[in-house]
Amino acid sequence: MKIMQKMVVTMLLPLALAITACAAPRPLPTDPGSQAAPAPTSPAITLVDALGREVALPAPPQRIVLAGRALFMIADAIYTFPQAGARVIGMGQTAQGSGNFIKLIDPAYADKATLERDAGAEQIAALQPDLVILKSVAAESLGRPIEALNIPVIYVDFETPEQYARDIAILGRIFNDEARAQTVIDFYQAKTEAVRQATAGAPRPRALLLYYNERDGAVAFNVPPLNWIQTEMIRIAGAEPVWADANPAKGWTQVTLEQIAAWDADHVFIISYFKSPDEVVADLKNDPNWQALRAVKEGRLWSFPVDVYSWDQPDTRWILGLTWLAGKLHPDRFPGLDLRAEMKAFYQTLYGLDGDFVEKNIFPLLQGAVD
């Protein structure tokens, strides 16, 4: 009997151990790679904008609206970040004249809301943005009413070369992509420094930059303020702005043909935003009054280049304008300068557009004394 009991116990013991093992909790894996990945988190963002305001965002914004005047300059800078197309849900007018660069490069442009030029806070709020980006000059007129609706607003300037680096860094924080911001900043700084080094020690010619416009059928010529990017570009490119003593006002200042003649600049550069700059310069060369100017006689009356937008203004293309200016002012310092190659590098680096796209869509828009 005892022998039989011993045999039964011996037979049942492994079965009991097996049942116990199955019922026991399984140990947690010790290999970290085998653990389930934690749910991704969106880091909060704190940054200081162009007005020195500290702005806190709970996460990278997903519904961004661009508003206010001179919007295309902001939009072109924002679209140097690959995330912009998916996150910008609405914007004001991004065209100058007949050009609209964002429409050209963003396949989803038609799906975005387009604001009227005078859109107010309520119209912007209707888009339910989690961030609105404005130029700082619009802080009082548009920014404050938007802020009063508890919508975050970040201000940028994009008016001078120095502000470009700062404001691109702000966008890098907004998109949580500081690496991309640094790539863009490095591109501008490298191009600017190359111009400075190439023109260092060269004689500095006297240059005149004029904005041509026609209002109510009357032709007017204007010079920019001394602190605007157009004047700064002339200086960086290795020339002296002849209108420095005119002490122009905060905006474009109209000047007479008599004043233009009195300045007797070595080079005259003509900017035209709404009429072909080539046509403007051709007309001026046929004008007896302009034919008397030394710069015209010596073949140094230039039409400032334009592709989608003019290269003179604080749009992303100012770096192309700077390179072009330096080449015209100091051709001996820039032998073999190929502006079309510079354009391809610009659009590839900043917007990821390949050479075929540039040749097909940008080159046909090119005007001005590029060749």
C-alpha beads as a LAMMPS data file, in Angstrom:
LAMMPS data file: protein, C-alpha beads

371 atoms
370 bonds

1 atom types
1 bond types

-500.0 500.0 xlo xhi
-500.0 500.0 ylo yhi
-500.0 500.0 zlo zhi

Masses

1 110.0

Atoms # bond

1 1 1 0.000 0.000 0.000
2 1 1 2.744 2.428 0.913
3 1 1 4.499 1.492 -2.264
4 1 1 1.328 2.297 -4.282
5 1 1 0.939 5.707 -2.534
6 1 1 4.529 6.578 -3.234
7 1 1 4.023 5.753 -6.920
8 1 1 0.931 7.974 -7.113
9 1 1 2.737 10.902 -5.469
10 1 1 5.662 10.438 -7.785
11 1 1 3.351 10.532 -10.823
12 1 1 1.322 13.547 -9.688
13 1 1 4.218 15.765 -8.567
14 1 1 5.368 16.799 -12.069
15 1 1 1.782 17.553 -13.071
16 1 1 1.310 19.770 -10.009
17 1 1 4.525 21.609 -10.694
18 1 1 3.467 22.194 -14.283
19 1 1 0.089 23.558 -13.209
20 1 1 1.776 25.815 -10.655
21 1 1 4.208 27.089 -13.258
22 1 1 1.370 27.919 -15.636
23 1 1 -0.527 29.796 -12.953
24 1 1 2.480 31.770 -11.706
25 1 1 2.935 35.327 -13.090
26 1 1 5.457 35.557 -15.878
27 1 1 8.552 37.611 -15.034
28 1 1 8.905 40.973 -16.852
29 1 1 11.403 40.825 -19.713
30 1 1 14.807 42.100 -18.831
31 1 1 15.702 43.086 -22.414
32 1 1 14.794 46.764 -22.842
33 1 1 14.416 46.249 -26.564
34 1 1 11.554 43.824 -26.005
35 1 1 9.474 46.349 -24.017
36 1 1 6.644 48.246 -25.696
37 1 1 7.766 51.715 -26.810
38 1 1 6.287 54.551 -24.741
39 1 1 3.679 56.712 -26.400
40 1 1 5.340 59.682 -28.135
41 1 1 5.050 62.986 -26.366
42 1 1 4.987 66.468 -27.890
43 1 1 7.443 68.665 -26.014
44 1 1 6.335 72.050 -24.794
45 1 1 8.085 74.976 -26.443
46 1 1 9.195 78.264 -24.941
47 1 1 10.759 80.914 -27.122
48 1 1 11.446 84.628 -27.301
49 1 1 9.998 86.348 -30.367
50 1 1 11.077 89.444 -32.303
51 1 1 9.430 91.762 -29.767
52 1 1 11.308 90.163 -26.880
53 1 1 8.154 88.435 -25.603
54 1 1 8.493 85.013 -24.029
55 1 1 5.870 82.761 -25.586
56 1 1 5.027 79.299 -24.234
57 1 1 3.394 76.711 -26.486
58 1 1 2.203 73.399 -24.998
59 1 1 3.387 71.508 -28.096
60 1 1 4.652 72.181 -31.617
61 1 1 1.724 73.941 -33.323
62 1 1 -0.225 71.974 -35.903
63 1 1 -2.616 74.684 -37.119
64 1 1 -0.604 77.771 -38.066
65 1 1 -2.080 80.867 -39.676
66 1 1 -0.001 83.583 -41.371
67 1 1 -1.588 87.002 -41.541
68 1 1 -0.872 90.705 -41.975
69 1 1 0.880 92.744 -44.644
70 1 1 4.022 91.764 -46.564
71 1 1 2.940 88.203 -45.914
72 1 1 4.829 86.562 -48.767
73 1 1 8.111 87.499 -47.079
74 1 1 7.103 85.574 -43.947
75 1 1 5.627 82.672 -45.914
76 1 1 8.754 82.228 -48.030
77 1 1 10.874 82.030 -44.882
78 1 1 8.514 79.589 -43.151
79 1 1 8.468 77.292 -46.165
80 1 1 12.204 76.743 -45.830
81 1 1 11.052 74.236 -43.193
82 1 1 9.662 71.010 -44.716
83 1 1 6.939 70.835 -42.030
84 1 1 5.343 74.098 -43.153
85 1 1 3.141 72.691 -45.899
86 1 1 1.357 70.337 -43.510
87 1 1 1.020 72.777 -40.614
88 1 1 0.110 76.069 -42.268
89 1 1 -3.678 75.878 -42.651
90 1 1 -4.391 79.437 -43.715
91 1 1 -2.671 82.604 -44.833
92 1 1 -3.256 85.979 -46.352
93 1 1 -2.230 87.026 -49.853
94 1 1 1.169 85.579 -50.786
95 1 1 1.434 87.219 -54.190
96 1 1 3.313 90.264 -55.416
97 1 1 2.167 91.400 -58.803
98 1 1 1.297 88.203 -60.653
99 1 1 3.679 85.951 -58.742
100 1 1 2.686 83.495 -56.007
101 1 1 5.575 81.309 -54.894
102 1 1 3.754 79.311 -52.217
103 1 1 1.061 78.317 -54.706
104 1 1 3.851 77.137 -56.985
105 1 1 5.575 74.859 -54.451
106 1 1 2.805 73.666 -52.084
107 1 1 0.589 70.963 -53.666
108 1 1 -1.973 71.524 -50.882
109 1 1 -2.190 75.284 -51.393
110 1 1 -5.743 75.098 -52.783
111 1 1 -6.911 73.373 -49.590
112 1 1 -5.708 76.170 -47.342
113 1 1 -7.857 79.087 -46.267
114 1 1 -6.984 82.377 -47.977
115 1 1 -7.566 85.458 -45.855
116 1 1 -8.478 88.859 -47.199
117 1 1 -5.788 91.526 -46.930
118 1 1 -7.751 93.307 -44.196
119 1 1 -8.803 90.170 -42.316
120 1 1 -9.438 90.874 -38.637
121 1 1 -9.033 88.828 -35.477
122 1 1 -12.466 87.201 -35.717
123 1 1 -11.849 85.895 -39.248
124 1 1 -8.496 84.496 -38.187
125 1 1 -9.975 82.927 -35.033
126 1 1 -12.600 81.156 -37.158
127 1 1 -9.797 78.978 -38.564
128 1 1 -9.137 77.676 -35.029
129 1 1 -5.374 78.180 -35.172
130 1 1 -3.098 77.092 -32.374
131 1 1 -0.588 79.738 -33.505
132 1 1 -0.670 82.933 -35.561
133 1 1 2.571 84.384 -36.976
134 1 1 2.740 88.102 -37.779
135 1 1 5.290 90.753 -38.566
136 1 1 6.005 92.846 -35.475
137 1 1 4.708 96.002 -37.169
138 1 1 1.234 94.441 -36.962
139 1 1 1.399 93.924 -33.203
140 1 1 -0.976 96.719 -32.218
141 1 1 -3.372 96.687 -35.139
142 1 1 -3.847 92.922 -35.471
143 1 1 -1.762 91.041 -32.950
144 1 1 -3.314 92.417 -29.764
145 1 1 -6.919 91.644 -30.816
146 1 1 -5.865 88.075 -31.677
147 1 1 -4.079 87.677 -28.354
148 1 1 -7.228 88.921 -26.600
149 1 1 -8.994 85.825 -27.969
150 1 1 -6.424 83.613 -26.166
151 1 1 -4.746 82.596 -29.418
152 1 1 -0.922 82.478 -29.227
153 1 1 0.833 84.982 -31.474
154 1 1 4.520 85.038 -32.377
155 1 1 6.098 88.066 -34.031
156 1 1 8.965 88.070 -36.524
157 1 1 10.588 90.829 -38.587
158 1 1 12.667 89.433 -41.487
159 1 1 13.797 92.950 -42.429
160 1 1 17.607 92.895 -42.124
161 1 1 20.345 90.259 -42.530
162 1 1 20.767 90.177 -38.750
163 1 1 17.062 89.687 -38.167
164 1 1 17.038 86.855 -40.677
165 1 1 19.265 84.679 -38.503
166 1 1 17.270 85.475 -35.367
167 1 1 13.874 84.906 -36.973
168 1 1 14.880 81.661 -38.695
169 1 1 15.981 80.440 -35.259
170 1 1 12.516 81.366 -33.927
171 1 1 10.920 79.263 -36.664
172 1 1 13.243 76.411 -35.752
173 1 1 11.810 76.488 -32.235
174 1 1 8.232 76.643 -33.544
175 1 1 8.749 73.541 -35.682
176 1 1 10.959 71.887 -33.061
177 1 1 13.617 71.593 -35.765
178 1 1 16.658 73.575 -34.680
179 1 1 18.870 71.531 -36.981
180 1 1 17.008 72.734 -40.055
181 1 1 17.101 76.306 -38.767
182 1 1 20.869 76.114 -38.417
183 1 1 21.219 74.774 -41.961
184 1 1 19.301 77.775 -43.313
185 1 1 21.218 80.238 -41.134
186 1 1 24.538 78.739 -42.201
187 1 1 23.550 79.074 -45.870
188 1 1 22.900 82.815 -45.525
189 1 1 25.949 83.473 -43.409
190 1 1 28.260 81.560 -45.748
191 1 1 26.974 83.417 -48.812
192 1 1 27.184 86.794 -47.071
193 1 1 30.685 86.150 -45.782
194 1 1 31.817 85.053 -49.259
195 1 1 30.698 88.424 -50.638
196 1 1 32.403 90.337 -47.823
197 1 1 35.676 88.506 -48.348
198 1 1 35.589 88.853 -52.131
199 1 1 35.041 92.619 -51.972
200 1 1 37.394 93.308 -49.064
201 1 1 39.965 95.942 -49.996
202 1 1 38.343 96.747 -53.336
203 1 1 37.544 100.374 -54.271
204 1 1 34.000 101.189 -53.224
205 1 1 32.009 102.703 -56.101
206 1 1 29.115 105.072 -55.483
207 1 1 25.811 103.332 -56.134
208 1 1 22.224 104.523 -56.425
209 1 1 19.279 102.184 -55.952
210 1 1 15.877 103.452 -57.131
211 1 1 12.405 101.991 -56.792
212 1 1 10.357 102.813 -59.891
213 1 1 6.573 103.034 -59.675
214 1 1 3.671 104.482 -61.564
215 1 1 0.724 105.833 -59.618
216 1 1 -2.157 107.604 -61.285
217 1 1 -0.093 107.675 -64.454
218 1 1 2.804 109.578 -62.853
219 1 1 6.280 108.069 -62.750
220 1 1 8.185 108.337 -59.484
221 1 1 11.637 107.250 -58.290
222 1 1 12.303 106.511 -54.638
223 1 1 15.255 105.668 -52.396
224 1 1 15.058 103.379 -49.345
225 1 1 15.759 104.313 -45.713
226 1 1 19.301 103.791 -44.505
227 1 1 18.339 100.915 -42.194
228 1 1 16.474 98.884 -44.806
229 1 1 17.870 95.743 -46.353
230 1 1 18.235 97.386 -49.785
231 1 1 20.727 99.899 -48.396
232 1 1 22.496 97.245 -46.344
233 1 1 22.877 95.057 -49.429
234 1 1 24.588 97.902 -51.285
235 1 1 27.081 98.274 -48.437
236 1 1 27.772 94.552 -48.007
237 1 1 28.249 94.218 -51.777
238 1 1 31.094 96.743 -51.575
239 1 1 29.646 100.136 -52.529
240 1 1 28.561 103.397 -50.930
241 1 1 24.894 104.447 -51.149
242 1 1 24.924 107.949 -52.630
243 1 1 21.611 108.822 -50.977
244 1 1 23.003 108.467 -47.438
245 1 1 23.055 112.250 -46.947
246 1 1 19.421 112.580 -48.038
247 1 1 18.295 111.202 -44.660
248 1 1 15.253 109.421 -46.121
249 1 1 12.185 108.825 -43.959
250 1 1 10.884 105.550 -42.550
251 1 1 9.590 104.461 -45.944
252 1 1 10.547 104.983 -49.576
253 1 1 11.416 108.648 -50.220
254 1 1 10.680 110.167 -53.611
255 1 1 13.536 111.951 -55.370
256 1 1 13.681 114.140 -58.475
257 1 1 15.627 113.580 -61.660
258 1 1 17.666 116.668 -60.782
259 1 1 18.706 115.021 -57.516
260 1 1 19.516 111.776 -59.319
261 1 1 21.737 113.681 -61.740
262 1 1 23.422 115.595 -58.918
263 1 1 24.378 112.382 -57.139
264 1 1 26.213 111.255 -60.310
265 1 1 26.420 107.639 -59.187
266 1 1 28.834 105.168 -60.755
267 1 1 26.074 102.532 -60.885
268 1 1 22.291 102.942 -60.922
269 1 1 20.056 99.989 -60.034
270 1 1 16.358 100.078 -60.893
271 1 1 13.789 98.113 -58.868
272 1 1 10.307 97.543 -60.264
273 1 1 7.753 95.354 -58.504
274 1 1 4.756 95.655 -60.800
275 1 1 6.225 96.333 -64.233
276 1 1 8.986 94.473 -65.999
277 1 1 12.291 95.977 -64.785
278 1 1 13.767 95.247 -68.194
279 1 1 11.072 97.348 -69.857
280 1 1 11.618 100.156 -67.370
281 1 1 15.362 100.261 -67.990
282 1 1 14.867 100.063 -71.752
283 1 1 12.561 103.073 -71.581
284 1 1 15.010 105.016 -69.437
285 1 1 17.860 104.347 -71.850
286 1 1 15.746 105.889 -74.600
287 1 1 14.932 108.953 -72.486
288 1 1 17.186 111.937 -73.398
289 1 1 17.188 113.087 -69.778
290 1 1 18.548 109.753 -68.622
291 1 1 20.949 109.472 -71.516
292 1 1 22.785 112.453 -70.040
293 1 1 23.650 110.534 -66.849
294 1 1 27.204 109.233 -66.631
295 1 1 26.107 105.786 -65.413
296 1 1 23.885 105.423 -68.480
297 1 1 26.609 106.601 -70.844
298 1 1 29.049 104.100 -69.357
299 1 1 26.595 101.190 -69.504
300 1 1 26.000 100.870 -65.756
301 1 1 22.234 101.294 -65.540
302 1 1 20.976 97.929 -64.284
303 1 1 17.544 96.335 -63.904
304 1 1 17.353 94.505 -60.569
305 1 1 16.564 90.802 -61.077
306 1 1 13.137 89.279 -60.462
307 1 1 12.016 85.671 -60.666
308 1 1 8.768 85.084 -58.768
309 1 1 9.572 88.157 -56.639
310 1 1 12.207 90.867 -56.811
311 1 1 15.592 90.016 -55.323
312 1 1 16.056 93.370 -53.588
313 1 1 13.560 93.066 -50.730
314 1 1 13.615 91.266 -47.372
315 1 1 12.302 88.086 -48.914
316 1 1 14.409 84.932 -48.862
317 1 1 15.787 85.945 -52.272
318 1 1 17.758 88.874 -50.877
319 1 1 20.809 86.620 -50.734
320 1 1 20.566 86.135 -54.512
321 1 1 20.249 89.903 -54.890
322 1 1 23.339 90.441 -52.762
323 1 1 25.414 88.047 -54.846
324 1 1 24.170 89.666 -58.063
325 1 1 24.921 93.191 -56.774
326 1 1 28.449 92.270 -55.786
327 1 1 29.042 90.769 -59.226
328 1 1 27.891 93.956 -60.969
329 1 1 29.839 96.275 -58.659
330 1 1 33.027 94.196 -58.667
331 1 1 33.067 91.931 -61.736
332 1 1 36.808 91.389 -61.368
333 1 1 36.231 89.842 -57.926
334 1 1 33.561 87.425 -59.223
335 1 1 34.951 85.929 -62.438
336 1 1 32.677 83.331 -63.953
337 1 1 29.763 84.128 -61.640
338 1 1 26.867 81.908 -62.787
339 1 1 23.612 83.313 -61.418
340 1 1 21.559 80.407 -62.714
341 1 1 23.778 77.988 -60.822
342 1 1 23.379 80.207 -57.746
343 1 1 19.605 80.042 -58.196
344 1 1 19.614 76.267 -58.403
345 1 1 21.685 76.024 -55.222
346 1 1 19.345 78.485 -53.489
347 1 1 16.140 76.642 -54.360
348 1 1 17.641 73.231 -53.650
349 1 1 19.080 74.184 -50.271
350 1 1 16.148 76.205 -48.979
351 1 1 13.163 74.487 -50.591
352 1 1 14.340 71.080 -51.742
353 1 1 13.524 71.917 -55.379
354 1 1 15.674 70.122 -57.910
355 1 1 17.313 71.657 -60.932
356 1 1 14.650 70.429 -63.357
357 1 1 11.912 72.144 -61.330
358 1 1 13.874 75.391 -61.251
359 1 1 14.552 75.294 -64.997
360 1 1 10.909 74.587 -65.784
361 1 1 9.135 76.841 -63.279
362 1 1 11.555 79.569 -62.118
363 1 1 13.871 80.359 -65.007
364 1 1 10.996 81.353 -67.342
365 1 1 10.005 84.062 -64.826
366 1 1 13.490 85.535 -64.641
367 1 1 13.917 89.198 -65.573
368 1 1 16.636 91.723 -64.922
369 1 1 20.291 92.088 -65.832
370 1 1 21.270 88.560 -64.822
371 1 1 23.418 87.645 -67.840

Bonds

1 1 1 2
2 1 2 3
3 1 3 4
4 1 4 5
5 1 5 6
6 1 6 7
7 1 7 8
8 1 8 9
9 1 9 10
10 1 10 11
11 1 11 12
12 1 12 13
13 1 13 14
14 1 14 15
15 1 15 16
16 1 16 17
17 1 17 18
18 1 18 19
19 1 19 20
20 1 20 21
21 1 21 22
22 1 22 23
23 1 23 24
24 1 24 25
25 1 25 26
26 1 26 27
27 1 27 28
28 1 28 29
29 1 29 30
30 1 30 31
31 1 31 32
32 1 32 33
33 1 33 34
34 1 34 35
35 1 35 36
36 1 36 37
37 1 37 38
38 1 38 39
39 1 39 40
40 1 40 41
41 1 41 42
42 1 42 43
43 1 43 44
44 1 44 45
45 1 45 46
46 1 46 47
47 1 47 48
48 1 48 49
49 1 49 50
50 1 50 51
51 1 51 52
52 1 52 53
53 1 53 54
54 1 54 55
55 1 55 56
56 1 56 57
57 1 57 58
58 1 58 59
59 1 59 60
60 1 60 61
61 1 61 62
62 1 62 63
63 1 63 64
64 1 64 65
65 1 65 66
66 1 66 67
67 1 67 68
68 1 68 69
69 1 69 70
70 1 70 71
71 1 71 72
72 1 72 73
73 1 73 74
74 1 74 75
75 1 75 76
76 1 76 77
77 1 77 78
78 1 78 79
79 1 79 80
80 1 80 81
81 1 81 82
82 1 82 83
83 1 83 84
84 1 84 85
85 1 85 86
86 1 86 87
87 1 87 88
88 1 88 89
89 1 89 90
90 1 90 91
91 1 91 92
92 1 92 93
93 1 93 94
94 1 94 95
95 1 95 96
96 1 96 97
97 1 97 98
98 1 98 99
99 1 99 100
100 1 100 101
101 1 101 102
102 1 102 103
103 1 103 104
104 1 104 105
105 1 105 106
106 1 106 107
107 1 107 108
108 1 108 109
109 1 109 110
110 1 110 111
111 1 111 112
112 1 112 113
113 1 113 114
114 1 114 115
115 1 115 116
116 1 116 117
117 1 117 118
118 1 118 119
119 1 119 120
120 1 120 121
121 1 121 122
122 1 122 123
123 1 123 124
124 1 124 125
125 1 125 126
126 1 126 127
127 1 127 128
128 1 128 129
129 1 129 130
130 1 130 131
131 1 131 132
132 1 132 133
133 1 133 134
134 1 134 135
135 1 135 136
136 1 136 137
137 1 137 138
138 1 138 139
139 1 139 140
140 1 140 141
141 1 141 142
142 1 142 143
143 1 143 144
144 1 144 145
145 1 145 146
146 1 146 147
147 1 147 148
148 1 148 149
149 1 149 150
150 1 150 151
151 1 151 152
152 1 152 153
153 1 153 154
154 1 154 155
155 1 155 156
156 1 156 157
157 1 157 158
158 1 158 159
159 1 159 160
160 1 160 161
161 1 161 162
162 1 162 163
163 1 163 164
164 1 164 165
165 1 165 166
166 1 166 167
167 1 167 168
168 1 168 169
169 1 169 170
170 1 170 171
171 1 171 172
172 1 172 173
173 1 173 174
174 1 174 175
175 1 175 176
176 1 176 177
177 1 177 178
178 1 178 179
179 1 179 180
180 1 180 181
181 1 181 182
182 1 182 183
183 1 183 184
184 1 184 185
185 1 185 186
186 1 186 187
187 1 187 188
188 1 188 189
189 1 189 190
190 1 190 191
191 1 191 192
192 1 192 193
193 1 193 194
194 1 194 195
195 1 195 196
196 1 196 197
197 1 197 198
198 1 198 199
199 1 199 200
200 1 200 201
201 1 201 202
202 1 202 203
203 1 203 204
204 1 204 205
205 1 205 206
206 1 206 207
207 1 207 208
208 1 208 209
209 1 209 210
210 1 210 211
211 1 211 212
212 1 212 213
213 1 213 214
214 1 214 215
215 1 215 216
216 1 216 217
217 1 217 218
218 1 218 219
219 1 219 220
220 1 220 221
221 1 221 222
222 1 222 223
223 1 223 224
224 1 224 225
225 1 225 226
226 1 226 227
227 1 227 228
228 1 228 229
229 1 229 230
230 1 230 231
231 1 231 232
232 1 232 233
233 1 233 234
234 1 234 235
235 1 235 236
236 1 236 237
237 1 237 238
238 1 238 239
239 1 239 240
240 1 240 241
241 1 241 242
242 1 242 243
243 1 243 244
244 1 244 245
245 1 245 246
246 1 246 247
247 1 247 248
248 1 248 249
249 1 249 250
250 1 250 251
251 1 251 252
252 1 252 253
253 1 253 254
254 1 254 255
255 1 255 256
256 1 256 257
257 1 257 258
258 1 258 259
259 1 259 260
260 1 260 261
261 1 261 262
262 1 262 263
263 1 263 264
264 1 264 265
265 1 265 266
266 1 266 267
267 1 267 268
268 1 268 269
269 1 269 270
270 1 270 271
271 1 271 272
272 1 272 273
273 1 273 274
274 1 274 275
275 1 275 276
276 1 276 277
277 1 277 278
278 1 278 279
279 1 279 280
280 1 280 281
281 1 281 282
282 1 282 283
283 1 283 284
284 1 284 285
285 1 285 286
286 1 286 287
287 1 287 288
288 1 288 289
289 1 289 290
290 1 290 291
291 1 291 292
292 1 292 293
293 1 293 294
294 1 294 295
295 1 295 296
296 1 296 297
297 1 297 298
298 1 298 299
299 1 299 300
300 1 300 301
301 1 301 302
302 1 302 303
303 1 303 304
304 1 304 305
305 1 305 306
306 1 306 307
307 1 307 308
308 1 308 309
309 1 309 310
310 1 310 311
311 1 311 312
312 1 312 313
313 1 313 314
314 1 314 315
315 1 315 316
316 1 316 317
317 1 317 318
318 1 318 319
319 1 319 320
320 1 320 321
321 1 321 322
322 1 322 323
323 1 323 324
324 1 324 325
325 1 325 326
326 1 326 327
327 1 327 328
328 1 328 329
329 1 329 330
330 1 330 331
331 1 331 332
332 1 332 333
333 1 333 334
334 1 334 335
335 1 335 336
336 1 336 337
337 1 337 338
338 1 338 339
339 1 339 340
340 1 340 341
341 1 341 342
342 1 342 343
343 1 343 344
344 1 344 345
345 1 345 346
346 1 346 347
347 1 347 348
348 1 348 349
349 1 349 350
350 1 350 351
351 1 351 352
352 1 352 353
353 1 353 354
354 1 354 355
355 1 355 356
356 1 356 357
357 1 357 358
358 1 358 359
359 1 359 360
360 1 360 361
361 1 361 362
362 1 362 363
363 1 363 364
364 1 364 365
365 1 365 366
366 1 366 367
367 1 367 368
368 1 368 369
369 1 369 370
370 1 370 371
